[in-house]
Amino acid sequence: MDSYKNLPAGVFLSSLSALELYYGKELSEPVSICLRGSLADIAREFDDVDFPGIDGCDAVARFDGAVCLIRCVDEDEPFPRMPFSVQNLCYDPRRRVFLDPLNIYYDIRRGEPRLLDEVCCDEQTVIEGALLYSRFKYPRSRFYKGLEYNWEHISVYEQRLLLTRILKGKYAHRGLDILMQTGFIGTHWPELAIMDTTEHAKEYHPEGNAWEHTLETFRYRKAADLALSLGLLLHDAGKPTAKRNEGNTFDRHAQIGSGIARRFMARLGFEQEVRDEVVFLVREHMLPAFIPRLPTYRIERSMSSPWFPKLLELFRCDLSSTFRGPEKYYEACTTYRIYLKHRKNPFRTAEGKKQLRLYVE
């Protein structure tokens, strides 16, 4: 969101968005906003206003095309108190100054977030912590240890919003780990939780079980693209139910996983275009390892997909997380480049063979 300076009077960037601005990062969506005013002011100043009824958010709207999470605050009231100290920074775009109502500036400078209420670590604190640690590389904290959590009240809308926001963070694996450790994933996303009980052979996956491997893949992303991130999250979702067959420990797990991915995203209400792309990535995620040795007619349909470059990126992350070399990735990229070159040549087939053309005068 580049137009934050044009936000209406009485609107402040808050929480994660204020921190991103402070650290010189690009503002990511959704943008967190506090508005000194009422719901009527939101409807007047913002577009596509929706009232989802979720904790800590009075409305979801758009400003200059960007999605904003808006919280209303009366003129004579302080800004809402956030559980982690560094989240209480605000930014006034009209005056171009940061506001520090709780005197937490030194926590931000040191990069050491702390809970303002040490004895009160509830479900909302865990959610805020997962978002915070997925966005910023603060020292690892075990703030959530030792308590039991009740996640039954989390709506599907909130689940999708939370997952999307975490996956768009540079350190998504940290936020996902917090949700797993506190039982959120076990309660709401059991198709992911079961991966934490699915063991890998150490010679192929020294990084750990299927869930630990999944988290490791996020360390190698170059961009926090939503479809790619969902593909990484779900690419091995079929392993827990796959059967061993002739030496293959997880036979057809990609095909099984694509069905799980489709149902998972449909349940959370992701858009159809995103679902289709992610299903392709999960179903085909094993293909790049074999394309240099397969005939073109077997792989042409997949390589002609506009999503194939993203599939190669998923393959690179998947391969890198096993601590193997990148040779197979480069081989797949070379094969793909050759295919694209031949496809553009009207005098050659997709395999690179010369084809006859008849010219009639």
C-alpha positions as YAML, in Angstrom:
chain: A
units: angstrom
residues:
- id: 1
  name: MET
  ca: [0.00, 0.00, 0.00]
- id: 2
  name: ASP
  ca: [1.90, 3.04, -1.26]
- id: 3
  name: SER
  ca: [-0.85, 5.61, -0.71]
- id: 4
  name: TYR
  ca: [-0.99, 5.47, 3.09]
- id: 5
  name: LYS
  ca: [-0.04, 9.18, 3.21]
- id: 6
  name: ASN
  ca: [-3.41, 9.96, 1.66]
- id: 7
  name: LEU
  ca: [-5.43, 8.24, 4.36]
- id: 8
  name: PRO
  ca: [-8.26, 10.40, 5.77]
- id: 9
  name: ALA
  ca: [-7.82, 12.52, 8.89]
- id: 10
  name: GLY
  ca: [-8.22, 10.55, 12.09]
- id: 11
  name: VAL
  ca: [-6.84, 7.35, 10.55]
- id: 12
  name: PHE
  ca: [-3.67, 5.78, 11.99]
- id: 13
  name: LEU
  ca: [-1.58, 2.81, 10.93]
- id: 14
  name: SER
  ca: [-1.37, 0.41, 13.84]
- id: 15
  name: SER
  ca: [0.14, -2.86, 15.05]
- id: 16
  name: LEU
  ca: [1.98, -4.84, 12.34]
- id: 17
  name: SER
  ca: [1.53, -2.14, 9.69]
- id: 18
  name: ALA
  ca: [3.08, 0.55, 11.89]
- id: 19
  name: LEU
  ca: [5.98, -1.78, 12.65]
- id: 20
  name: GLU
  ca: [6.52, -2.51, 8.95]
- id: 21
  name: LEU
  ca: [6.67, 1.21, 8.26]
- id: 22
  name: TYR
  ca: [9.09, 1.76, 11.14]
- id: 23
  name: TYR
  ca: [11.44, -0.97, 9.88]
- id: 24
  name: GLY
  ca: [11.28, 0.36, 6.32]
- id: 25
  name: LYS
  ca: [9.39, -2.64, 4.94]
- id: 26
  name: GLU
  ca: [6.74, -2.53, 2.25]
- id: 27
  name: LEU
  ca: [3.25, -2.48, 3.76]
- id: 28
  name: SER
  ca: [1.63, -5.85, 3.32]
- id: 29
  name: GLU
  ca: [-2.07, -6.56, 3.14]
- id: 30
  name: PRO
  ca: [-4.29, -6.47, 5.01]
- id: 31
  name: VAL
  ca: [-3.25, -3.12, 6.47]
- id: 32
  name: SER
  ca: [-4.01, -2.60, 10.17]
- id: 33
  name: ILE
  ca: [-5.77, 0.71, 10.87]
- id: 34
  name: CYS
  ca: [-7.25, 2.55, 13.85]
- id: 35
  name: LEU
  ca: [-9.89, 5.15, 13.05]
- id: 36
  name: ARG
  ca: [-11.02, 7.81, 15.49]
- id: 37
  name: GLY
  ca: [-14.66, 7.76, 14.55]
- id: 38
  name: SER
  ca: [-17.65, 5.50, 14.00]
- id: 39
  name: LEU
  ca: [-18.80, 2.83, 11.58]
- id: 40
  name: ALA
  ca: [-20.50, 5.60, 9.62]
- id: 41
  name: ASP
  ca: [-17.09, 7.22, 9.08]
- id: 42
  name: ILE
  ca: [-15.74, 3.93, 7.74]
- id: 43
  name: ALA
  ca: [-18.59, 3.68, 5.25]
- id: 44
  name: ARG
  ca: [-17.95, 7.26, 4.15]
- id: 45
  name: GLU
  ca: [-14.18, 7.09, 3.76]
- id: 46
  name: PHE
  ca: [-13.57, 3.51, 2.55]
- id: 47
  name: ASP
  ca: [-14.78, 1.25, -0.27]
- id: 48
  name: ASP
  ca: [-16.26, -2.28, -0.24]
- id: 49
  name: VAL
  ca: [-16.95, -2.19, 3.49]
- id: 50
  name: ASP
  ca: [-17.73, -5.49, 5.22]
- id: 51
  name: PHE
  ca: [-18.46, -6.19, 8.88]
- id: 52
  name: PRO
  ca: [-17.18, -9.74, 9.57]
- id: 53
  name: GLY
  ca: [-17.67, -9.66, 13.34]
- id: 54
  name: ILE
  ca: [-14.18, -10.83, 14.34]
- id: 55
  name: ASP
  ca: [-12.13, -10.00, 17.43]
- id: 56
  name: GLY
  ca: [-10.15, -6.78, 17.23]
- id: 57
  name: CYS
  ca: [-11.66, -5.67, 13.93]
- id: 58
  name: ASP
  ca: [-14.83, -3.60, 13.40]
- id: 59
  name: ALA
  ca: [-14.72, -3.64, 9.61]
- id: 60
  name: VAL
  ca: [-12.80, -4.87, 6.58]
- id: 61
  name: ALA
  ca: [-12.66, -2.38, 3.73]
- id: 62
  name: ARG
  ca: [-10.53, -1.14, 0.85]
- id: 63
  name: PHE
  ca: [-8.57, 2.05, 0.44]
- id: 64
  name: ASP
  ca: [-6.93, 2.71, -2.90]
- id: 65
  name: GLY
  ca: [-7.37, -0.98, -3.74]
- id: 66
  name: ALA
  ca: [-5.68, -2.27, -0.57]
- id: 67
  name: VAL
  ca: [-7.51, -4.43, 2.00]
- id: 68
  name: CYS
  ca: [-7.65, -2.77, 5.44]
- id: 69
  name: LEU
  ca: [-8.58, -4.14, 8.86]
- id: 70
  name: ILE
  ca: [-10.19, -1.23, 10.68]
- id: 71
  name: ARG
  ca: [-10.84, -0.70, 14.37]
- id: 72
  name: CYS
  ca: [-12.92, 2.26, 15.58]
- id: 73
  name: VAL
  ca: [-11.79, 4.31, 18.57]
- id: 74
  name: ASP
  ca: [-13.70, 7.19, 20.18]
- id: 75
  name: GLU
  ca: [-12.01, 10.59, 20.24]
- id: 76
  name: ASP
  ca: [-11.45, 10.57, 23.99]
- id: 77
  name: GLU
  ca: [-10.37, 6.93, 24.26]
- id: 78
  name: PRO
  ca: [-6.81, 5.51, 24.11]
- id: 79
  name: PHE
  ca: [-5.81, 3.23, 21.28]
- id: 80
  name: PRO
  ca: [-6.69, -0.45, 21.86]
- id: 81
  name: ARG
  ca: [-4.10, -2.21, 23.97]
- id: 82
  name: MET
  ca: [-2.32, -5.02, 22.08]
- id: 83
  name: PRO
  ca: [-0.82, -7.98, 23.97]
- id: 84
  name: PHE
  ca: [2.79, -7.57, 22.76]
- id: 85
  name: SER
  ca: [4.60, -4.35, 23.57]
- id: 86
  name: VAL
  ca: [5.89, -3.66, 20.05]
- id: 87
  name: GLN
  ca: [2.39, -3.94, 18.58]
- id: 88
  name: ASN
  ca: [1.31, -0.77, 20.35]
- id: 89
  name: LEU
  ca: [3.20, 1.52, 18.00]
- id: 90
  name: CYS
  ca: [1.02, 3.75, 15.79]
- id: 91
  name: TYR
  ca: [1.71, 6.05, 12.87]
- id: 92
  name: ASP
  ca: [-0.07, 9.28, 11.98]
- id: 93
  name: PRO
  ca: [0.20, 9.65, 8.18]
- id: 94
  name: ARG
  ca: [-1.07, 13.24, 8.22]
- id: 95
  name: ARG
  ca: [1.63, 14.47, 10.59]
- id: 96
  name: ARG
  ca: [4.14, 11.79, 9.50]
- id: 97
  name: VAL
  ca: [5.06, 10.87, 13.05]
- id: 98
  name: PHE
  ca: [5.06, 7.66, 15.07]
- id: 99
  name: LEU
  ca: [3.05, 7.56, 18.29]
- id: 100
  name: ASP
  ca: [4.17, 5.59, 21.33]
- id: 101
  name: PRO
  ca: [1.36, 5.79, 23.89]
- id: 102
  name: LEU
  ca: [2.71, 2.97, 26.08]
- id: 103
  name: ASN
  ca: [6.40, 3.92, 26.01]
- id: 104
  name: ILE
  ca: [7.56, 0.78, 24.26]
- id: 105
  name: TYR
  ca: [10.08, 2.46, 21.93]
- id: 106
  name: TYR
  ca: [13.08, 0.74, 23.51]
- id: 107
  name: ASP
  ca: [11.52, -2.69, 23.01]
- id: 108
  name: ILE
  ca: [11.28, -1.88, 19.31]
- id: 109
  name: ARG
  ca: [14.86, -0.64, 19.17]
- id: 110
  name: ARG
  ca: [16.13, -3.77, 20.93]
- id: 111
  name: GLY
  ca: [13.89, -6.01, 18.84]
- id: 112
  name: GLU
  ca: [12.56, -7.72, 21.96]
- id: 113
  name: PRO
  ca: [8.77, -7.90, 22.13]
- id: 114
  name: ARG
  ca: [7.33, -8.68, 25.54]
- id: 115
  name: LEU
  ca: [3.90, -9.51, 26.82]
- id: 116
  name: LEU
  ca: [2.39, -6.57, 28.64]
- id: 117
  name: ASP
  ca: [0.36, -8.92, 30.84]
- id: 118
  name: GLU
  ca: [2.55, -11.92, 31.60]
- id: 119
  name: VAL
  ca: [-0.19, -13.84, 33.41]
- id: 120
  name: CYS
  ca: [-2.77, -13.40, 30.65]
- id: 121
  name: CYS
  ca: [-1.93, -15.47, 27.59]
- id: 122
  name: ASP
  ca: [-5.24, -16.31, 25.94]
- id: 123
  name: GLU
  ca: [-6.31, -17.42, 22.47]
- id: 124
  name: GLN
  ca: [-6.18, -13.92, 20.99]
- id: 125
  name: THR
  ca: [-2.66, -13.44, 22.36]
- id: 126
  name: VAL
  ca: [-1.55, -16.61, 20.59]
- id: 127
  name: ILE
  ca: [-3.07, -15.39, 17.31]
- id: 128
  name: GLU
  ca: [-1.36, -12.01, 17.64]
- id: 129
  name: GLY
  ca: [1.90, -13.75, 18.52]
- id: 130
  name: ALA
  ca: [1.67, -16.04, 15.49]
- id: 131
  name: LEU
  ca: [1.13, -13.02, 13.25]
- id: 132
  name: LEU
  ca: [3.93, -11.04, 14.88]
- id: 133
  name: TYR
  ca: [6.56, -13.79, 14.68]
- id: 134
  name: SER
  ca: [5.62, -14.69, 11.10]
- id: 135
  name: ARG
  ca: [6.26, -11.10, 10.01]
- id: 136
  name: PHE
  ca: [9.36, -10.11, 12.00]
- id: 137
  name: LYS
  ca: [12.53, -11.95, 12.96]
- id: 138
  name: TYR
  ca: [12.28, -11.33, 16.66]
- id: 139
  name: PRO
  ca: [14.07, -13.76, 19.04]
- id: 140
  name: ARG
  ca: [12.08, -16.96, 19.43]
- id: 141
  name: SER
  ca: [9.66, -16.83, 22.35]
- id: 142
  name: ARG
  ca: [7.78, -19.60, 24.17]
- id: 143
  name: PHE
  ca: [5.13, -17.24, 25.52]
- id: 144
  name: TYR
  ca: [2.40, -19.78, 24.75]
- id: 145
  name: LYS
  ca: [3.80, -22.68, 26.79]
- id: 146
  name: GLY
  ca: [2.04, -24.18, 29.79]
- id: 147
  name: LEU
  ca: [-1.57, -23.19, 29.09]
- id: 148
  name: GLU
  ca: [-4.52, -24.93, 27.48]
- id: 149
  name: TYR
  ca: [-6.48, -23.12, 24.79]
- id: 150
  name: ASN
  ca: [-10.07, -23.26, 23.61]
- id: 151
  name: TRP
  ca: [-10.28, -22.63, 19.88]
- id: 152
  name: GLU
  ca: [-13.91, -23.52, 19.25]
- id: 153
  name: HIS
  ca: [-15.06, -19.93, 18.64]
- id: 154
  name: ILE
  ca: [-12.79, -19.22, 15.65]
- id: 155
  name: SER
  ca: [-14.97, -18.76, 12.53]
- id: 156
  name: VAL
  ca: [-14.07, -19.93, 9.04]
- id: 157
  name: TYR
  ca: [-13.60, -16.30, 7.98]
- id: 158
  name: GLU
  ca: [-11.10, -15.75, 10.79]
- id: 159
  name: GLN
  ca: [-9.29, -18.98, 9.95]
- id: 160
  name: ARG
  ca: [-8.83, -17.97, 6.31]
- id: 161
  name: LEU
  ca: [-7.75, -14.44, 7.26]
- id: 162
  name: LEU
  ca: [-5.28, -15.75, 9.85]
- id: 163
  name: LEU
  ca: [-3.77, -18.33, 7.51]
- id: 164
  name: THR
  ca: [-3.47, -15.82, 4.67]
- id: 165
  name: ARG
  ca: [-1.78, -13.24, 6.88]
- id: 166
  name: ILE
  ca: [0.69, -15.77, 8.27]
- id: 167
  name: LEU
  ca: [1.56, -17.21, 4.85]
- id: 168
  name: LYS
  ca: [2.28, -13.71, 3.55]
- id: 169
  name: GLY
  ca: [4.83, -13.20, 6.31]
- id: 170
  name: LYS
  ca: [8.51, -13.66, 5.51]
- id: 171
  name: TYR
  ca: [8.86, -16.06, 8.45]
- id: 172
  name: ALA
  ca: [5.59, -17.96, 7.98]
- id: 173
  name: HIS
  ca: [7.07, -21.15, 9.40]
- id: 174
  name: ARG
  ca: [7.37, -19.52, 12.83]
- id: 175
  name: GLY
  ca: [3.71, -18.49, 12.95]
- id: 176
  name: LEU
  ca: [2.58, -21.91, 11.75]
- id: 177
  name: ASP
  ca: [4.70, -23.60, 14.41]
- id: 178
  name: ILE
  ca: [3.01, -21.51, 17.13]
- id: 179
  name: LEU
  ca: [-0.43, -22.54, 15.85]
- id: 180
  name: MET
  ca: [0.64, -26.20, 15.90]
- id: 181
  name: GLN
  ca: [2.17, -26.03, 19.38]
- id: 182
  name: THR
  ca: [-0.97, -24.44, 20.89]
- id: 183
  name: GLY
  ca: [-3.43, -26.88, 19.33]
- id: 184
  name: PHE
  ca: [-5.04, -24.47, 16.88]
- id: 185
  name: ILE
  ca: [-4.09, -26.58, 13.88]
- id: 186
  name: GLY
  ca: [-5.13, -29.78, 15.61]
- id: 187
  name: THR
  ca: [-8.58, -28.31, 16.28]
- id: 188
  name: HIS
  ca: [-9.31, -26.61, 12.96]
- id: 189
  name: TRP
  ca: [-6.95, -28.08, 10.35]
- id: 190
  name: PRO
  ca: [-6.57, -31.79, 11.25]
- id: 191
  name: GLU
  ca: [-5.36, -32.61, 7.72]
- id: 192
  name: LEU
  ca: [-2.26, -30.56, 8.58]
- id: 193
  name: ALA
  ca: [-1.94, -31.73, 12.18]
- id: 194
  name: ILE
  ca: [-1.62, -35.38, 11.15]
- id: 195
  name: MET
  ca: [1.56, -34.54, 9.21]
- id: 196
  name: ASP
  ca: [3.25, -33.94, 12.57]
- id: 197
  name: THR
  ca: [2.86, -37.67, 13.27]
- id: 198
  name: THR
  ca: [4.05, -38.85, 9.84]
- id: 199
  name: GLU
  ca: [7.69, -39.88, 10.03]
- id: 200
  name: HIS
  ca: [10.21, -39.66, 7.19]
- id: 201
  name: ALA
  ca: [13.19, -41.83, 6.43]
- id: 202
  name: LYS
  ca: [16.17, -39.87, 7.77]
- id: 203
  name: GLU
  ca: [18.35, -40.59, 4.73]
- id: 204
  name: TYR
  ca: [15.88, -38.69, 2.54]
- id: 205
  name: HIS
  ca: [14.50, -36.17, 5.01]
- id: 206
  name: PRO
  ca: [17.00, -35.45, 7.78]
- id: 207
  name: GLU
  ca: [15.06, -32.27, 8.58]
- id: 208
  name: GLY
  ca: [12.31, -34.28, 10.30]
- id: 209
  name: ASN
  ca: [8.78, -35.56, 9.86]
- id: 210
  name: ALA
  ca: [6.29, -34.40, 7.21]
- id: 211
  name: TRP
  ca: [5.26, -31.30, 9.17]
- id: 212
  name: GLU
  ca: [8.82, -30.31, 10.06]
- id: 213
  name: HIS
  ca: [9.76, -30.75, 6.40]
- id: 214
  name: THR
  ca: [6.83, -28.54, 5.38]
- id: 215
  name: LEU
  ca: [7.94, -25.76, 7.73]
- id: 216
  name: GLU
  ca: [11.50, -26.06, 6.43]
- id: 217
  name: THR
  ca: [10.37, -25.41, 2.84]
- id: 218
  name: PHE
  ca: [9.18, -21.92, 3.84]
- id: 219
  name: ARG
  ca: [12.72, -20.91, 4.72]
- id: 220
  name: TYR
  ca: [13.64, -21.07, 1.02]
- id: 221
  name: ARG
  ca: [10.80, -18.97, -0.45]
- id: 222
  name: LYS
  ca: [11.94, -15.94, -2.37]
- id: 223
  name: ALA
  ca: [8.48, -14.34, -2.38]
- id: 224
  name: ALA
  ca: [5.45, -14.69, -0.11]
- id: 225
  name: ASP
  ca: [3.06, -15.50, -2.95]
- id: 226
  name: LEU
  ca: [-0.24, -16.88, -1.59]
- id: 227
  name: ALA
  ca: [-0.71, -19.73, -4.08]
- id: 228
  name: LEU
  ca: [2.92, -20.83, -3.77]
- id: 229
  name: SER
  ca: [2.69, -20.66, 0.03]
- id: 230
  name: LEU
  ca: [-0.50, -22.73, 0.11]
- id: 231
  name: GLY
  ca: [1.19, -25.17, -2.26]
- id: 232
  name: LEU
  ca: [4.13, -25.53, 0.12]
- id: 233
  name: LEU
  ca: [1.80, -25.92, 3.08]
- id: 234
  name: LEU
  ca: [-0.25, -28.66, 1.41]
- id: 235
  name: HIS
  ca: [2.18, -30.37, -0.97]
- id: 236
  name: ASP
  ca: [2.74, -33.34, 1.37]
- id: 237
  name: ALA
  ca: [-0.75, -33.43, 2.91]
- id: 238
  name: GLY
  ca: [-1.36, -36.78, 1.20]
- id: 239
  name: LYS
  ca: [1.52, -38.58, 2.92]
- id: 240
  name: PRO
  ca: [-0.30, -39.53, 6.15]
- id: 241
  name: THR
  ca: [-2.91, -41.57, 4.23]
- id: 242
  name: ALA
  ca: [-0.70, -42.82, 1.38]
- id: 243
  name: LYS
  ca: [0.24, -46.52, 1.32]
- id: 244
  name: ARG
  ca: [3.59, -48.17, 0.76]
- id: 245
  name: ASN
  ca: [3.89, -49.78, -2.67]
- id: 246
  name: GLU
  ca: [6.95, -51.54, -4.13]
- id: 247
  name: GLY
  ca: [9.49, -49.53, -2.22]
- id: 248
  name: ASN
  ca: [7.61, -46.24, -2.48]
- id: 249
  name: THR
  ca: [6.78, -45.27, 1.10]
- id: 250
  name: PHE
  ca: [4.14, -42.70, 0.15]
- id: 251
  name: ASP
  ca: [2.74, -44.02, -3.12]
- id: 252
  name: ARG
  ca: [0.54, -41.50, -5.03]
- id: 253
  name: HIS
  ca: [0.72, -39.01, -2.18]
- id: 254
  name: ALA
  ca: [0.68, -36.10, -4.63]
- id: 255
  name: GLN
  ca: [-2.63, -37.22, -6.12]
- id: 256
  name: ILE
  ca: [-4.09, -37.89, -2.67]
- id: 257
  name: GLY
  ca: [-2.81, -34.54, -1.44]
- id: 258
  name: SER
  ca: [-4.40, -32.62, -4.31]
- id: 259
  name: GLY
  ca: [-7.82, -33.87, -3.20]
- id: 260
  name: ILE
  ca: [-7.10, -32.92, 0.40]
- id: 261
  name: ALA
  ca: [-5.91, -29.48, -0.74]
- id: 262
  name: ARG
  ca: [-9.07, -28.89, -2.76]
- id: 263
  name: ARG
  ca: [-11.35, -29.77, 0.16]
- id: 264
  name: PHE
  ca: [-9.26, -27.80, 2.67]
- id: 265
  name: MET
  ca: [-9.33, -24.60, 0.62]
- id: 266
  name: ALA
  ca: [-13.01, -24.97, -0.23]
- id: 267
  name: ARG
  ca: [-13.83, -25.31, 3.48]
- id: 268
  name: LEU
  ca: [-11.92, -22.12, 4.26]
- id: 269
  name: GLY
  ca: [-13.55, -20.25, 1.38]
- id: 270
  name: PHE
  ca: [-10.53, -19.44, -0.79]
- id: 271
  name: GLU
  ca: [-11.33, -18.11, -4.26]
- id: 272
  name: GLN
  ca: [-11.72, -20.68, -7.02]
- id: 273
  name: GLU
  ca: [-8.75, -19.35, -9.01]
- id: 274
  name: VAL
  ca: [-6.45, -19.79, -6.02]
- id: 275
  name: ARG
  ca: [-7.82, -23.29, -5.39]
- id: 276
  name: ASP
  ca: [-7.22, -24.42, -8.96]
- id: 277
  name: GLU
  ca: [-3.64, -23.14, -8.94]
- id: 278
  name: VAL
  ca: [-2.79, -24.74, -5.60]
- id: 279
  name: VAL
  ca: [-4.33, -28.08, -6.62]
- id: 280
  name: PHE
  ca: [-2.11, -28.04, -9.73]
- id: 281
  name: LEU
  ca: [0.98, -27.32, -7.61]
- id: 282
  name: VAL
  ca: [0.22, -30.11, -5.14]
- id: 283
  name: ARG
  ca: [-0.74, -32.68, -7.78]
- id: 284
  name: GLU
  ca: [2.33, -32.02, -9.95]
- id: 285
  name: HIS
  ca: [4.92, -31.24, -7.27]
- id: 286
  name: MET
  ca: [6.86, -34.46, -7.97]
- id: 287
  name: LEU
  ca: [7.01, -33.90, -11.74]
- id: 288
  name: PRO
  ca: [10.02, -31.53, -12.01]
- id: 289
  name: ALA
  ca: [12.30, -34.25, -10.64]
- id: 290
  name: PHE
  ca: [11.50, -36.47, -13.64]
- id: 291
  name: ILE
  ca: [10.92, -34.14, -16.61]
- id: 292
  name: PRO
  ca: [14.51, -34.36, -17.97]
- id: 293
  name: ARG
  ca: [13.95, -38.10, -18.49]
- id: 294
  name: LEU
  ca: [10.35, -38.11, -19.72]
- id: 295
  name: PRO
  ca: [9.23, -37.73, -23.35]
- id: 296
  name: THR
  ca: [7.79, -34.33, -24.14]
- id: 297
  name: TYR
  ca: [4.34, -35.64, -25.00]
- id: 298
  name: ARG
  ca: [4.03, -36.93, -21.41]
- id: 299
  name: ILE
  ca: [4.78, -33.57, -19.79]
- id: 300
  name: GLU
  ca: [3.77, -31.01, -22.43]
- id: 301
  name: ARG
  ca: [0.36, -30.35, -20.88]
- id: 302
  name: SER
  ca: [1.89, -29.54, -17.49]
- id: 303
  name: MET
  ca: [4.73, -27.44, -18.90]
- id: 304
  name: SER
  ca: [2.30, -25.41, -21.00]
- id: 305
  name: SER
  ca: [0.44, -24.32, -17.86]
- id: 306
  name: PRO
  ca: [0.97, -20.68, -16.78]
- id: 307
  name: TRP
  ca: [1.51, -22.07, -13.28]
- id: 308
  name: PHE
  ca: [4.52, -24.21, -14.23]
- id: 309
  name: PRO
  ca: [7.16, -21.59, -13.30]
- id: 310
  name: LYS
  ca: [5.63, -21.49, -9.84]
- id: 311
  name: LEU
  ca: [5.79, -25.29, -9.74]
- id: 312
  name: LEU
  ca: [9.53, -25.08, -10.38]
- id: 313
  name: GLU
  ca: [9.84, -22.64, -7.48]
- id: 314
  name: LEU
  ca: [7.95, -25.04, -5.21]
- id: 315
  name: PHE
  ca: [10.28, -27.83, -6.35]
- id: 316
  name: ARG
  ca: [13.31, -25.70, -5.49]
- id: 317
  name: CYS
  ca: [11.97, -25.03, -1.97]
- id: 318
  name: ASP
  ca: [11.02, -28.69, -1.52]
- id: 319
  name: LEU
  ca: [14.43, -29.90, -2.68]
- id: 320
  name: SER
  ca: [16.39, -27.33, -0.67]
- id: 321
  name: SER
  ca: [14.61, -28.25, 2.55]
- id: 322
  name: THR
  ca: [16.04, -31.79, 2.35]
- id: 323
  name: PHE
  ca: [19.57, -30.32, 2.31]
- id: 324
  name: ARG
  ca: [20.28, -31.81, -1.12]
- id: 325
  name: GLY
  ca: [22.04, -29.97, -3.90]
- id: 326
  name: PRO
  ca: [20.09, -27.97, -6.50]
- id: 327
  name: GLU
  ca: [21.18, -30.07, -9.49]
- id: 328
  name: LYS
  ca: [17.75, -31.57, -10.19]
- id: 329
  name: TYR
  ca: [16.15, -28.14, -10.02]
- id: 330
  name: TYR
  ca: [18.59, -26.75, -12.59]
- id: 331
  name: GLU
  ca: [18.02, -29.77, -14.84]
- id: 332
  name: ALA
  ca: [14.26, -29.17, -14.71]
- id: 333
  name: CYS
  ca: [14.74, -25.46, -15.50]
- id: 334
  name: THR
  ca: [16.95, -26.30, -18.48]
- id: 335
  name: THR
  ca: [14.38, -28.75, -19.85]
- id: 336
  name: TYR
  ca: [11.64, -26.15, -19.43]
- id: 337
  name: ARG
  ca: [13.65, -23.44, -21.22]
- id: 338
  name: ILE
  ca: [14.33, -25.80, -24.14]
- id: 339
  name: TYR
  ca: [10.62, -26.64, -24.34]
- id: 340
  name: LEU
  ca: [9.69, -22.94, -24.44]
- id: 341
  name: LYS
  ca: [12.26, -22.30, -27.17]
- id: 342
  name: HIS
  ca: [10.91, -25.11, -29.37]
- id: 343
  name: ARG
  ca: [7.31, -24.08, -28.76]
- id: 344
  name: LYS
  ca: [8.03, -20.61, -30.10]
- id: 345
  name: ASN
  ca: [9.64, -22.01, -33.25]
- id: 346
  name: PRO
  ca: [6.95, -22.61, -35.93]
- id: 347
  name: PHE
  ca: [9.28, -24.96, -37.81]
- id: 348
  name: ARG
  ca: [9.84, -27.39, -34.95]
- id: 349
  name: THR
  ca: [7.65, -29.58, -32.78]
- id: 350
  name: ALA
  ca: [7.57, -29.31, -29.01]
- id: 351
  name: GLU
  ca: [10.21, -32.08, -28.97]
- id: 352
  name: GLY
  ca: [12.49, -29.98, -31.19]
- id: 353
  name: LYS
  ca: [12.07, -32.06, -34.32]
- id: 354
  name: LYS
  ca: [11.78, -30.36, -37.69]
- id: 355
  name: GLN
  ca: [8.28, -30.39, -39.06]
- id: 356
  name: LEU
  ca: [7.28, -30.26, -42.71]
- id: 357
  name: ARG
  ca: [5.17, -27.37, -43.97]
- id: 358
  name: LEU
  ca: [3.39, -27.23, -47.30]
- id: 359
  name: TYR
  ca: [3.28, -23.93, -49.14]
- id: 360
  name: VAL
  ca: [0.64, -23.46, -51.81]
- id: 361
  name: GLU
  ca: [1.03, -20.70, -54.39]
...
